[in-house]
Amino acid sequence: MMAGISSEAQFVTFSLGDEVFAVPVEVVREILDHEEPFKIPHGPEYLLGLRDVRGQGVPVIDLRLRLGMSKTVKTPHTRILVLDVPVAERMLALGLVADRVFEVVPFRNDQVETAPDIGVRWRSDYIAGVVRRDSGFVVIIDLARLFSDSGSVLADVGPQAQVA
């Protein structure tokens, strides 16, 4: 194996309801307390609006709705993960609403299994893989795939919002 290439990757884990999800730590810019975003008219339902993150208008996504789950209900644990997602050869800044953010955990490549197509309550084409843990499964989200079809919608939101 080449030096510098690790068979382990770090992931930020978070929950949506009873399900635990993970995104690669390198795409997570920061984790913020939940604030109501500025609403955008005529956006898709999962696009909650824009949030000012250090002077940048960042679209905030209800990932539960994007995955076909029920809408997020805000609690004191609700957080927004600010991500920089590579979509269509550019970086897309996004805020993902999470019911709770847990920790950064390492997963070895050999722990990551391909997503099962059976018994999954949400669209499995957005799943990069699953990791089995004592408490159940952690679902690794394929962010680029999740937002590739809506990337243009979200990318169009940003610049105009900054001008306003």
Protein Blocks (a to p, Z undefined) as FASTA:
>chain_A
ZZhiacbdcdddddehjbccdddfklpmbdcddddddddehiafklnbdcdeehiacddd
dfklmnopacddddfkbccddddddeehiacddddddfbdcbdcdddfklpccddfehia
bdfklpgbdcddfklcaddddfklmmmmmmmmmmmmmmmmmmZZ
